[in-house]
C-alpha cells in the first residue's frame, strides 16, 4: 500500500502586554488540555512552537507545563521550533536583533527543555527573500510557510510536497509548504474528512509529504473551539484516526524528514504572508477592490483560473496603513541603533532585552484580532521603549543627574521625508512634528513610563461594511465551529452609529479655528466645522535653542482661515518650551491677522490624550468644583482655572492651564474594530479642546500660552 507522510506543527503565542487573565485562559482551555490529549497518544509525533512571553509565563505560573514538554522532547514525540523570542516580524527588525532574539529562544529551549531546535517558526509566516542570510548566524536549517507563497511564485498547489531549498548570497534555508486545505480542515471539519483528504493525496501514486502548521489557539481559544475540540472530543478522535491509519499515514518531524529525504526542488519566493494577511495589509479601498474582484470571478465561475494571480499586499504596508504603527516601528529602530552604538560588543544589557520586547509583531498590525487597536498592547510597547531609553540616558548623563539635562535631536524619525524634533529630559520625552500641524506626536511621562499620546485615530476598515449583516449571537448548537474568518457578531448594539472617521492623526497641540457660535456638540466631527488649515499645516521649525538648561523650540506657519466667504491670512508663531529640571511643558502662541479686516474667531488648542481606560473610576477628569468625571464622558467645563487628567493607577496627574479664560470641551475617541469575538467598541483616548473667542484686529498680535504640568500622586 502506498503511503503519505504527514508533518504536523502547532504554534502557540500570547503577545507582550496581554492581560494575565488571557494567559491563564489560554493555559486552562488550550495549551494544557492539548498536552493532556497528546500524552495519551504517544504515537502522534509533531513539532511545537511556544513564544517567549508564553514560556516566561509558564516558568513563573505553571512550571510543571515545561516539565511535561521536556518529557515529550526527551521521548522523541515532540520537536521544538525556535523563532524570535518575542515573536517579531524578522524581516523588519535589524539583523543584530534577529540573531539575538532567535538565539535567545534557542538557548531557552536547550537549557530548559533539553531541545536542540533545527528550524524556526516565522511570525505570521511573513517571508522576505533576505531572511536566509539574516538567519544564517543562528545555524537553523528550515522554516515553514504557506502554500500561497509558492503559488505566488508560479508553483501549482497540487504539486507541492516535502520541502524546497532557497538561498540568499549562498546561505541556504529549507522551506516546508503548509497546505491551506489542511489549515481549513483542522480543527473545523470532522476527522474523517481529513483522512479522506489524505487518502486522495495518497491515491495520486506519489509518496507525498504534506504539512499542516497553524495557530494552537484554534484548539480551545477561538470562539466555539473549546467545546468542539475538547468537550466533544475532536482532538481525541483526530489523533485516534491518525493512529488507526498508521499503516499508510506516516507521522514524523521536520528535522527527521530533512535527514531522510532530499529537497523536492529549488525555489525563490516573493515577499508574502498567508492569503488573509496580504488582504489585511492592503489599503482599505484596494482591499475592497480585491474582494469585489474575487466575488465577481466566483459568480462567473472563473475564480479557480485566476486565483493564483490574485494577491494582496505584503506585511510592510501596515506601516503605511497605520501611521501609529510606523511611529512605534521607527521609534524601535532608533532605540535599537542607540543601543548598538552604546554597547557595540553585542552584550545583552537590560536595555536590549526591553528593546526586544517592543519588537513583538502583534501591536504593529490589524486583521482578525485586535492588534494595533488594543491600547494595552501599544502601551506595553511604549513602556518598554521608554524604559530602555531611561537606561541609555542614565548612562549618558550620569554626571548631570542632579542639575537635569535636555537632549534635542532633529532628524527624520518617521522616515517620511520630514524632520521631527525628538526631545528628552529626566522627566519628559517629546516628539514634535512640524510637518503635522506643528503638533506633538508623543508625550512620555518618564517616571511612569507612560506615553499620554498613545491614541489611535478612527479610520475606515473593510469589515465595517459587514456591520449591517452582523448578528448578536454565536452559534452554540454544537458540532464543528465556524472558522473564525466566517464568524460575524457584534458585542455592542448600535456600533454602526459609531463609524466616524478622522481626517488627520490624533496628535496634540493642534491649532483650530472655529466659528464663534460653535458649541461642544461638534467634538465628534470637529473637522467638518474647521475653518482653518493649521491642523494639517506644515510648520517651519526655526532655530531651536538650549540655554541654561532651558529649551525653546519655535515654529511658524502662515494659516488661511475661511470666514464669510473670505480667506483670512493669519500668522501663527508657536514656541514649545521646557526645562531640564522640571516636569512641565509650555506652548506659547502669537496670532496675527495679516489681512485688512477685523474678524471674530474661536481659537482652540486640541489635545488628544489617553490614560488607557475610559470607564475606570481610578482614571478621570477633574477641574475646580468637579471631580472624578470618567474619561468616557463628554461635556464641557466653562472657563475653569485649570483642567486635569488623573491616573490613580499609574499614580500621576497632568494639569492643563492657560493664561486666559478658556472653555474646555472633552469627548471620548472610540473606534469600532474586529476581534476574534466580533465587532467591538474600543476607547482609544479623549479629545480635549481648550478654546476662546478672539477679536483679531489687522496687524495686532494676540498671545496666549498653554501649559501642561505633571505631578506624582
C-alpha positions as CSV (number, residue, x, y, z in Angstrom):
1,X,0.0,0.0,0.0
2,X,1.3,3.5,-0.9
3,X,1.8,5.9,2.0
4,X,1.8,9.6,2.8
5,X,4.0,11.5,5.2
6,X,2.2,14.0,7.4
7,X,4.2,16.7,9.1
8,X,2.3,18.5,11.9
9,X,3.3,21.8,13.5
10,X,1.4,23.8,16.2
11,X,2.4,27.4,17.0
12,X,1.3,28.9,20.4
13,X,1.6,32.6,21.2
14,X,0.5,35.4,23.5
15,X,1.9,38.9,23.0
16,X,3.9,41.0,25.4
17,X,1.4,43.1,27.4
18,X,-1.6,40.8,27.1
19,X,-3.7,40.5,30.2
20,X,-2.8,37.9,32.9
21,X,-6.3,36.6,32.5
22,X,-5.7,35.8,28.8
23,X,-2.6,33.8,29.6
24,X,-4.5,31.9,32.3
25,X,-7.4,31.2,30.0
26,X,-5.0,30.0,27.3
27,X,-3.3,27.6,29.6
28,X,-6.5,26.2,31.1
29,X,-8.6,25.9,27.9
30,X,-6.0,25.4,25.2
31,X,-2.3,24.7,26.0
32,X,-2.7,22.3,28.9
33,X,-5.6,20.2,27.5
34,X,-3.8,19.9,24.2
35,X,-0.9,18.3,26.1
36,X,-3.3,16.1,28.0
37,X,-4.6,14.6,24.8
38,X,-1.1,14.4,23.2
39,X,0.3,12.5,26.1
40,X,-2.4,9.8,25.7
41,X,-1.3,9.3,22.1
42,X,2.4,8.6,22.2
43,X,2.5,7.6,18.5
44,X,1.4,11.1,17.5
45,X,4.6,13.0,16.6
46,X,4.6,16.7,15.9
47,X,6.5,20.0,16.2
48,X,5.6,22.6,18.7
49,X,6.4,26.2,19.0
50,X,5.9,28.5,22.0
51,X,6.9,32.1,22.0
52,X,8.9,33.8,24.7
53,X,6.1,35.5,26.5
54,X,4.3,32.2,26.9
55,X,7.4,30.4,28.1
56,X,8.2,33.1,30.6
57,X,4.6,32.8,31.9
58,X,4.8,29.0,32.1
59,X,8.1,29.3,34.0
60,X,6.6,31.6,36.5
61,X,3.0,30.3,36.9
62,X,2.9,26.7,35.6
63,X,6.4,25.3,35.7
64,X,5.0,21.7,35.5
65,X,3.9,22.5,32.0
66,X,7.5,22.9,31.0
67,X,8.5,19.7,32.7
68,X,5.8,17.9,30.7
69,X,7.2,19.4,27.5
70,X,10.7,18.4,28.5
71,X,9.5,14.8,28.9
72,X,7.8,14.8,25.5
73,X,11.0,16.2,23.9
74,X,13.2,13.6,25.6
75,X,10.9,10.8,24.4
76,X,11.2,12.0,20.8
77,X,7.4,12.6,20.4
78,X,7.8,16.4,20.2
79,X,10.3,18.5,18.2
80,X,10.6,22.1,19.4
81,X,10.8,25.0,16.9
82,X,12.8,28.1,17.6
83,X,12.0,31.7,16.3
84,X,12.2,35.2,17.5
85,X,11.8,35.1,21.3
86,X,9.1,37.9,21.4
87,X,7.6,36.9,18.0
88,X,8.9,39.8,15.9
89,X,8.4,40.1,12.1
90,X,12.1,39.2,11.4
91,X,12.2,41.0,8.0
92,X,11.5,44.4,9.6
93,X,13.9,44.4,12.6
94,X,17.7,44.9,12.4
95,X,19.8,41.9,11.7
96,X,21.5,42.1,15.1
97,X,18.1,41.8,16.8
98,X,17.1,38.9,14.5
99,X,20.1,36.9,15.6
100,X,19.8,38.0,19.2
101,X,16.1,37.1,19.5
102,X,16.4,33.7,17.7
103,X,19.4,32.7,19.8
104,X,17.6,33.8,22.9
105,X,14.8,31.3,22.2
106,X,17.1,28.5,21.1
107,X,19.1,28.9,24.2
108,X,15.9,28.7,26.4
109,X,14.7,25.6,24.6
110,X,18.1,23.9,25.1
111,X,18.6,24.9,28.7
112,X,15.1,24.4,30.0
113,X,13.7,21.7,27.7
114,X,16.7,19.8,26.5
115,X,15.8,20.6,22.9
116,X,18.2,21.5,20.1
117,X,16.0,23.2,17.5
118,X,16.9,22.9,13.9
119,X,14.0,25.0,12.5
120,X,12.1,28.1,13.3
121,X,8.6,29.5,13.2
122,X,8.3,32.8,11.3
123,X,5.9,35.2,12.9
124,X,2.7,35.4,10.9
125,X,4.6,33.4,8.2
126,X,6.0,36.7,6.8
127,X,8.6,35.9,4.3
128,X,11.3,38.1,2.7
129,X,14.0,36.9,0.3
130,X,16.7,38.3,2.6
131,X,15.9,36.0,5.5
132,X,18.2,33.1,4.7
133,X,21.2,35.4,5.0
134,X,19.7,37.1,8.1
135,X,19.2,33.7,9.8
136,X,22.5,32.1,8.8
137,X,24.3,33.1,12.0
138,X,21.7,31.2,14.0
139,X,22.5,27.8,12.4
140,X,18.9,26.9,11.9
141,X,18.1,24.9,8.8
142,X,14.4,25.2,7.9
143,X,11.2,27.2,8.3
144,X,7.5,26.6,7.4
145,X,5.5,28.8,5.0
146,X,2.1,28.8,3.4
147,X,1.5,27.2,0.1
148,X,0.2,30.6,-1.1
149,X,3.8,31.8,-1.0
150,X,4.7,29.1,-3.6
151,X,1.6,29.7,-5.7
152,X,2.5,33.4,-6.0
153,X,5.9,32.2,-7.3
154,X,4.2,30.1,-10.0
155,X,4.0,26.7,-8.4
156,X,0.9,24.6,-8.7
157,X,-0.7,23.8,-5.4
158,X,-1.3,20.1,-6.2
159,X,2.4,19.6,-7.0
160,X,3.7,20.9,-3.6
161,X,5.3,18.2,-1.4
162,X,8.1,17.8,1.0
163,X,10.4,20.8,1.3
164,X,12.3,23.1,-1.0
165,X,15.6,24.9,-0.8
166,X,16.2,28.6,-1.3
167,X,19.2,30.8,-0.6
168,X,20.5,34.4,-0.3
169,X,24.1,35.0,-1.2
170,X,24.8,31.3,-0.8
171,X,23.2,30.9,2.6
172,X,20.6,28.1,2.2
173,X,17.3,27.5,4.0
174,X,14.8,24.7,3.6
175,X,11.1,25.7,3.4
176,X,8.1,23.4,4.0
177,X,4.9,24.5,2.3
178,X,1.8,24.5,4.5
179,X,-1.4,23.1,2.9
180,X,-4.2,25.7,3.0
181,X,-6.7,22.8,2.7
182,X,-5.3,21.3,5.9
183,X,-5.5,24.6,7.7
184,X,-9.2,24.8,7.0
185,X,-9.8,21.1,7.8
186,X,-8.1,21.2,11.2
187,X,-9.9,21.6,13.6
188,X,-13.0,22.8,11.8
189,X,-14.1,19.7,9.9
190,X,-14.6,16.1,11.1
191,X,-11.5,13.9,11.4
192,X,-13.0,11.6,8.8
193,X,-12.8,14.4,6.2
194,X,-9.1,14.9,6.9
195,X,-8.5,11.2,6.5
196,X,-10.4,11.2,3.2
197,X,-8.3,14.2,2.0
198,X,-5.1,12.5,2.9
199,X,-6.4,9.4,1.1
200,X,-6.9,11.4,-2.1
201,X,-3.3,12.7,-1.9
202,X,-2.0,9.1,-1.4
203,X,-4.1,7.9,-4.4
204,X,-2.2,10.1,-6.8
205,X,0.5,7.5,-6.7
206,X,3.3,9.6,-5.3
207,X,5.0,9.3,-1.9
208,X,3.7,12.8,-0.9
209,X,4.6,14.7,2.2
210,X,2.1,17.2,3.3
211,X,2.5,19.9,6.0
212,X,-0.1,21.2,8.5
213,X,1.1,24.1,10.7
214,X,-1.1,26.7,12.3
215,X,-2.1,28.5,15.5
216,X,-2.5,26.4,18.6
217,X,-5.2,28.8,19.8
218,X,-7.5,27.2,17.3
219,X,-7.6,24.3,19.7
220,X,-9.6,25.9,22.5
221,X,-9.3,29.7,22.5
222,X,-11.0,30.6,19.3
223,X,-14.8,31.1,19.7
224,X,-16.6,27.7,19.9
225,X,-13.5,25.6,19.7
226,X,-13.1,24.5,23.3
227,X,-16.5,22.8,23.2
228,X,-15.7,21.2,19.9
229,X,-12.1,20.3,20.3
230,X,-12.1,19.0,23.9
231,X,-15.6,18.6,25.3
232,X,-16.9,16.9,22.2
233,X,-13.6,15.1,21.7
234,X,-12.5,16.3,18.3
235,X,-8.7,16.2,19.1
236,X,-9.0,12.8,20.7
237,X,-10.8,11.5,17.7
238,X,-8.3,13.1,15.3
239,X,-5.3,11.5,17.0
240,X,-7.1,8.2,17.2
241,X,-8.0,8.3,13.5
242,X,-4.3,9.0,12.6
243,X,-3.2,6.1,14.7
244,X,-5.8,3.8,13.2
245,X,-4.4,4.6,9.7
246,X,-0.8,4.5,10.7
247,X,-0.1,1.8,8.0
248,X,-0.4,4.5,5.3
249,X,-0.2,7.8,7.2
250,X,3.4,8.3,8.5
251,X,3.9,10.9,11.2
252,X,7.4,12.4,11.5
253,X,9.1,15.7,12.4
254,X,10.5,18.2,10.1
255,X,14.1,17.6,11.1
256,X,13.8,13.8,10.6
257,X,12.2,14.3,7.2
258,X,15.1,16.6,6.1
259,X,17.6,13.9,7.3
260,X,15.8,11.2,5.4
261,X,14.7,12.9,2.2
262,X,16.3,15.3,-0.3
263,X,14.6,18.5,-1.2
264,X,11.8,18.4,-3.8
265,X,13.4,21.2,-5.6
266,X,14.8,24.8,-5.5
267,X,12.7,27.9,-5.3
268,X,12.7,31.7,-4.7
269,X,9.6,33.2,-3.1
270,X,8.2,36.8,-3.2
271,X,7.7,38.8,-0.1
272,X,4.4,37.4,1.3
273,X,2.4,36.0,4.1
274,X,-0.7,33.9,4.3
275,X,-3.5,34.9,2.0
276,X,-5.7,36.7,4.6
277,X,-2.7,38.7,6.0
278,X,-1.9,40.0,2.5
279,X,-5.5,41.2,2.1
280,X,-5.5,42.9,5.5
281,X,-2.3,44.7,4.6
282,X,-3.8,46.5,1.6
283,X,-5.2,50.0,1.9
284,X,-8.9,49.8,2.6
285,X,-10.0,50.8,-1.0
286,X,-7.6,48.3,-2.6
287,X,-8.8,45.6,-0.2
288,X,-12.4,46.3,-1.2
289,X,-11.5,46.1,-4.9
290,X,-9.7,42.8,-4.4
291,X,-12.7,41.4,-2.5
292,X,-15.1,42.6,-5.2
293,X,-12.9,41.1,-8.0
294,X,-12.8,37.7,-6.3
295,X,-16.6,37.8,-5.8
296,X,-17.2,38.7,-9.4
297,X,-14.9,36.0,-10.7
298,X,-16.6,33.4,-8.4
299,X,-20.0,34.4,-9.8
300,X,-18.7,33.9,-13.3
301,X,-17.1,30.5,-12.4
302,X,-13.6,31.8,-13.3
303,X,-12.1,32.2,-9.8
304,X,-10.1,29.0,-9.9
305,X,-8.3,30.0,-13.1
306,X,-7.4,33.5,-11.8
307,X,-6.8,32.7,-8.1
308,X,-3.0,32.2,-8.4
309,X,-2.7,35.7,-9.8
310,X,-4.9,37.5,-7.3
311,X,-2.9,38.5,-4.2
312,X,-2.9,41.3,-1.7
313,X,-0.1,43.4,-0.4
314,X,2.7,42.5,2.0
315,X,3.2,43.0,5.7
316,X,5.3,46.2,5.5
317,X,2.3,48.0,4.1
318,X,0.8,48.1,7.6
319,X,3.4,50.7,8.4
320,X,1.7,52.9,5.8
321,X,-1.8,51.9,6.6
322,X,-1.4,52.8,10.3
323,X,0.7,55.8,10.9
324,X,0.7,55.0,14.6
325,X,2.4,51.6,13.8
326,X,5.0,53.3,11.7
327,X,5.8,55.7,14.6
328,X,6.3,52.8,17.0
329,X,8.4,50.9,14.5
330,X,10.7,53.8,13.8
331,X,11.0,54.6,17.5
332,X,12.0,50.9,17.9
333,X,14.6,51.2,15.2
334,X,16.0,54.4,16.7
335,X,16.4,52.8,20.2
336,X,18.0,49.7,18.6
337,X,20.6,51.9,16.9
338,X,21.3,53.8,20.1
339,X,21.8,50.5,22.0
340,X,24.2,49.2,19.3
341,X,26.2,52.4,19.5
342,X,26.5,52.3,23.3
343,X,27.0,48.5,23.5
344,X,28.9,47.6,20.3
345,X,30.2,44.3,21.7
346,X,26.7,42.9,21.5
347,X,26.4,42.1,25.1
348,X,22.8,41.9,26.3
349,X,22.2,44.7,28.7
350,X,18.8,45.2,30.2
351,X,18.1,47.9,27.6
352,X,18.4,45.4,24.8
353,X,16.0,43.0,26.4
354,X,13.5,45.8,26.8
355,X,14.0,46.7,23.2
356,X,13.3,43.1,22.1
357,X,10.1,43.2,24.0
358,X,9.0,46.1,21.8
359,X,9.5,44.1,18.6
360,X,6.7,41.7,19.1
361,X,4.6,41.8,16.0
362,X,1.0,41.9,17.3
363,X,0.9,45.6,18.1
364,X,2.1,46.7,14.6
365,X,-0.8,45.4,12.5
366,X,-4.5,44.5,12.5
367,X,-6.6,41.9,10.8
368,X,-8.7,39.3,12.5
369,X,-7.5,40.2,16.0
370,X,-7.3,43.5,17.9
371,X,-3.6,44.2,17.2
372,X,-2.9,47.9,17.0
373,X,-6.4,48.7,18.1
374,X,-5.6,47.4,21.6
375,X,-4.3,50.2,23.8
376,X,-2.8,47.9,26.3
377,X,-0.5,46.4,23.7
378,X,0.6,49.8,22.4
379,X,1.1,50.9,26.0
380,X,3.4,47.9,26.7
381,X,5.4,48.7,23.6
382,X,5.9,52.4,24.6
383,X,6.5,51.4,28.2
384,X,9.4,49.2,27.2
385,X,10.8,51.8,24.7
386,X,10.7,54.4,27.4
387,X,12.3,52.1,30.0
388,X,15.1,51.2,27.5
389,X,15.7,54.9,26.8
390,X,15.8,55.8,30.5
391,X,18.6,53.3,31.0
392,X,20.5,54.6,28.0
393,X,20.1,58.2,29.2
394,X,21.2,57.3,32.7
395,X,24.5,56.0,31.3
396,X,24.9,59.1,29.0
397,X,24.0,61.7,31.7
398,X,25.3,60.2,34.9
399,X,27.1,63.4,35.8
400,X,24.2,65.7,35.1
401,X,21.6,63.8,37.2
402,X,21.2,66.4,39.9
403,X,21.1,69.5,37.7
404,X,18.9,68.0,35.0
405,X,19.6,67.8,31.3
406,X,18.0,68.2,27.9
407,X,18.7,66.2,24.7
408,X,17.5,67.5,21.4
409,X,17.8,65.6,18.1
410,X,16.3,67.0,14.9
411,X,16.0,64.3,12.2
412,X,13.5,62.3,10.2
413,X,12.5,59.9,12.8
414,X,9.4,58.5,10.9
415,X,11.3,58.2,7.6
416,X,8.6,60.2,5.9
417,X,10.7,62.9,4.4
418,X,10.0,65.4,7.2
419,X,12.1,66.1,10.2
420,X,10.9,65.7,13.7
421,X,12.3,67.2,16.9
422,X,12.9,64.4,19.5
423,X,13.4,65.8,23.0
424,X,14.3,64.1,26.2
425,X,14.7,65.3,29.8
426,X,14.8,63.2,33.0
427,X,11.0,63.6,33.3
428,X,9.6,64.0,29.8
429,X,10.0,62.7,26.3
430,X,8.6,64.5,23.3
431,X,8.4,64.2,19.6
432,X,7.3,67.4,17.8
433,X,6.3,67.1,14.2
434,X,6.5,70.5,12.3
435,X,5.0,68.9,9.2
436,X,1.9,67.7,11.0
437,X,0.4,70.9,12.2
438,X,3.4,71.7,14.4
439,X,1.9,69.1,16.7
440,X,3.1,66.8,19.4
441,X,3.3,63.1,18.2
442,X,4.4,61.7,21.5
443,X,4.5,62.9,25.1
444,X,6.1,60.5,27.6
445,X,5.9,61.0,31.3
446,X,9.0,59.1,32.1
447,X,8.6,58.4,35.8
448,X,5.5,56.4,35.0
449,X,7.0,55.1,31.6
450,X,3.7,56.3,30.0
451,X,3.0,57.9,26.6
452,X,-0.1,60.1,27.0
453,X,-0.4,60.5,23.3
454,X,-0.9,56.8,22.6
455,X,-4.1,57.5,20.8
456,X,-5.3,55.7,17.6
457,X,-7.2,57.7,15.0
458,X,-10.6,56.5,13.8
459,X,-10.3,55.1,10.3
460,X,-12.3,53.1,7.8
461,X,-11.8,49.3,7.7
462,X,-13.1,46.9,5.0
463,X,-15.1,44.9,7.5
464,X,-17.1,47.9,8.6
465,X,-19.4,47.1,5.7
466,X,-20.3,43.8,7.5
467,X,-21.9,45.5,10.5
468,X,-25.3,45.6,8.8
469,X,-25.0,41.8,8.3
470,X,-23.9,41.0,11.9
471,X,-25.9,39.1,14.4
472,X,-25.5,39.3,18.1
473,X,-25.4,35.6,18.9
474,X,-22.7,32.9,18.4
475,X,-23.7,29.5,17.1
476,X,-24.0,27.4,20.2
477,X,-25.7,24.4,18.7
478,X,-22.7,22.1,19.0
479,X,-20.8,20.4,16.2
480,X,-17.9,21.9,14.3
481,X,-17.4,25.6,14.9
482,X,-17.2,28.0,12.0
483,X,-13.8,29.2,11.0
484,X,-13.1,32.5,12.8
485,X,-12.9,34.1,9.3
486,X,-16.6,33.4,8.9
487,X,-18.0,34.5,12.2
488,X,-19.8,37.9,12.2
489,X,-21.0,39.1,15.6
490,X,-21.3,42.4,17.4
491,X,-20.5,42.9,21.1
492,X,-22.4,46.2,21.5
493,X,-25.6,47.4,19.9
494,X,-25.6,50.4,17.7
495,X,-22.0,50.1,16.6
496,X,-22.8,51.2,13.1
497,X,-23.6,54.7,14.5
498,X,-20.0,54.9,15.8
499,X,-18.4,54.7,12.4
500,X,-16.9,58.2,12.4
501,X,-13.6,58.7,10.7
502,X,-10.8,61.2,11.4
503,X,-9.1,63.2,8.6
504,X,-5.8,63.5,10.5
505,X,-3.7,61.8,13.1
506,X,-4.8,62.2,16.7
507,X,-1.9,64.3,17.9
508,X,-1.8,67.1,20.4
509,X,-1.4,70.9,20.3
510,X,-3.3,71.0,17.1
511,X,-4.4,74.6,16.3
512,X,-8.1,75.1,15.4
513,X,-10.1,78.0,14.1
514,X,-13.9,77.7,14.5
515,X,-16.9,79.9,14.2
516,X,-17.6,81.8,17.5
517,X,-21.0,80.2,17.6
518,X,-19.7,76.7,17.6
519,X,-20.6,74.5,20.6
520,X,-19.0,71.4,22.2
521,X,-21.5,69.2,20.3
522,X,-19.2,69.2,17.3
523,X,-16.4,67.4,19.1
524,X,-17.0,64.0,17.3
525,X,-16.9,65.7,13.9
526,X,-14.9,68.8,14.5
527,X,-13.1,68.6,11.2
528,X,-16.5,69.2,9.5
529,X,-16.6,72.7,11.0
530,X,-12.9,73.5,10.9
531,X,-12.3,76.9,9.2
532,X,-8.5,76.9,9.0
533,X,-5.7,74.8,7.6
534,X,-3.3,74.9,10.5
535,X,-4.4,71.4,11.7
536,X,-2.8,69.9,8.5
537,X,-0.2,72.7,8.0
538,X,3.5,72.2,7.5
539,X,5.0,74.4,10.2
540,X,8.5,75.8,9.8
541,X,11.0,74.9,12.5
542,X,13.1,77.9,13.3
543,X,16.4,77.9,15.3
544,X,15.8,75.8,18.5
545,X,17.9,76.9,21.5
546,X,19.1,75.2,24.7
547,X,20.3,77.9,27.1
548,X,20.8,77.5,30.9
549,X,19.2,74.1,30.7
550,X,16.0,75.6,29.1
551,X,14.7,74.6,25.6
552,X,12.8,76.8,23.2
553,X,11.5,75.2,20.0
554,X,10.0,77.9,17.8
555,X,7.6,77.1,14.9
556,X,5.8,79.3,12.4
557,X,3.0,78.9,9.9
558,X,1.1,81.2,7.6
559,X,-2.5,79.9,8.0
560,X,-5.6,80.6,5.9
561,X,-8.9,80.8,7.6
562,X,-12.3,80.8,5.7
563,X,-14.7,83.3,7.1
564,X,-17.7,85.0,5.5
565,X,-16.6,83.9,2.0
566,X,-13.1,85.3,2.6
567,X,-9.7,83.6,3.2
568,X,-8.1,85.4,6.2
569,X,-4.3,85.2,6.3
570,X,-3.2,84.6,9.9
571,X,0.4,84.1,11.0
572,X,1.0,81.7,13.8
573,X,4.1,81.6,16.0
574,X,4.2,78.7,18.3
575,X,7.0,78.0,20.8
576,X,7.4,74.8,22.7
577,X,9.4,75.3,26.0
578,X,10.6,73.0,28.7
579,X,13.3,72.8,31.4
580,X,15.8,70.1,32.0
581,X,14.9,70.2,35.7
582,X,11.1,70.4,35.7
583,X,8.0,68.4,34.9
584,X,6.1,70.9,32.7
585,X,5.7,71.7,29.1
586,X,4.6,75.1,27.8
587,X,3.4,76.1,24.3
588,X,3.3,79.9,23.7
589,X,1.2,81.3,20.8
590,X,1.2,84.5,18.9
591,X,-1.5,85.0,16.3
592,X,-1.7,88.0,14.0
593,X,-4.3,88.9,11.4
594,X,-2.4,89.7,8.3
595,X,-5.4,90.9,6.4
596,X,-7.1,94.2,6.3
597,X,-10.4,93.4,8.1
598,X,-11.2,92.5,11.7
599,X,-12.7,89.1,12.4
600,X,-14.0,87.2,15.4
601,X,-13.0,83.6,15.6
602,X,-12.9,80.8,18.2
603,X,-9.3,79.7,18.5
604,X,-8.7,76.3,20.1
605,X,-5.8,74.1,21.1
606,X,-6.7,70.4,20.7
607,X,-5.1,67.7,22.8
608,X,-5.7,64.0,22.3
609,X,-4.7,62.2,25.4
610,X,-5.1,58.7,26.9
611,X,-4.9,57.1,30.3
612,X,-5.9,53.8,28.6
613,X,-9.2,53.1,30.4
614,X,-12.3,55.3,29.7
615,X,-14.6,53.7,32.4
616,X,-12.1,53.1,35.2
617,X,-13.0,55.1,38.4
618,X,-9.3,55.5,39.1
619,X,-8.8,57.5,35.9
620,X,-10.8,60.6,35.4
621,X,-11.1,64.4,34.7
622,X,-11.3,67.0,37.4
623,X,-11.5,70.8,37.5
624,X,-12.5,73.3,40.2
625,X,-15.8,72.2,41.6
626,X,-15.9,69.0,39.7
627,X,-14.0,65.7,40.2
628,X,-14.0,62.1,39.1
629,X,-15.6,62.6,35.7
630,X,-14.8,59.4,33.9
631,X,-12.8,59.7,30.6
632,X,-15.5,58.1,28.5
633,X,-17.8,61.0,29.3
634,X,-18.3,64.0,27.1
635,X,-19.1,67.6,28.1
636,X,-17.6,71.0,28.8
637,X,-16.1,73.0,31.6
638,X,-16.8,76.7,31.4
639,X,-13.7,78.8,32.0
640,X,-12.0,76.7,34.7
641,X,-8.8,77.9,36.2
642,X,-7.3,74.5,35.4
643,X,-8.3,71.2,33.9
644,X,-6.7,67.9,34.9
645,X,-6.5,64.2,34.0
646,X,-5.7,62.0,37.0
647,X,-4.5,58.4,36.9
648,X,-4.6,56.9,40.4
649,X,-3.4,53.5,39.0
650,X,-0.2,54.9,37.4
651,X,-0.1,57.5,40.2
652,X,0.3,60.7,38.3
653,X,-1.7,63.8,37.4
654,X,-1.4,66.1,34.4
655,X,-2.9,69.6,34.7
656,X,-3.7,71.9,31.7
657,X,-3.6,75.6,32.3
658,X,-4.0,78.6,30.0
659,X,-3.1,82.2,30.7
660,X,-6.5,83.4,29.8
661,X,-10.1,82.2,30.4
662,X,-11.0,79.4,28.0
663,X,-13.7,76.8,27.7
664,X,-12.7,73.1,28.0
665,X,-14.6,70.7,25.7
666,X,-14.0,67.0,26.0
667,X,-15.2,63.8,24.3
668,X,-14.1,60.2,24.1
669,X,-12.3,58.8,21.0
670,X,-13.8,55.4,20.3
671,X,-13.1,53.0,17.4
672,X,-15.0,50.1,16.0
673,X,-12.8,47.1,15.3
674,X,-12.9,43.4,14.6
675,X,-11.6,40.8,17.0
676,X,-12.0,37.1,17.4
677,X,-15.1,37.7,19.5
678,X,-16.7,40.0,16.9
679,X,-17.1,43.8,16.4
680,X,-16.4,45.9,19.4
681,X,-16.1,49.5,20.5
682,X,-12.7,50.4,22.0
683,X,-11.9,53.5,24.0
684,X,-8.7,54.9,22.5
685,X,-8.4,58.2,24.3
686,X,-10.0,61.6,24.9
687,X,-10.1,64.7,22.8
688,X,-9.8,67.9,24.9
689,X,-10.2,71.3,23.2
690,X,-9.2,74.5,25.1
691,X,-10.8,77.4,23.2
692,X,-11.8,81.0,23.5
693,X,-13.2,83.7,21.2
694,X,-10.8,86.2,19.9
695,X,-11.3,89.5,18.0
696,X,-8.4,89.6,15.6
697,X,-7.6,93.1,14.5
698,X,-5.4,93.6,11.4
699,X,-1.7,93.8,12.4
700,X,-2.4,93.4,16.2
701,X,-0.8,90.3,17.7
702,X,-2.7,88.2,20.2
703,X,-0.8,86.0,22.6
704,X,-1.8,83.1,24.8
705,X,0.1,80.2,26.5
706,X,-0.9,76.7,27.3
707,X,1.0,74.7,30.0
708,X,0.9,71.1,30.9
709,X,2.2,70.3,34.5
710,X,2.9,66.7,35.7
711,X,2.9,65.6,39.3
712,X,3.2,62.3,41.0
713,X,0.5,61.2,43.3
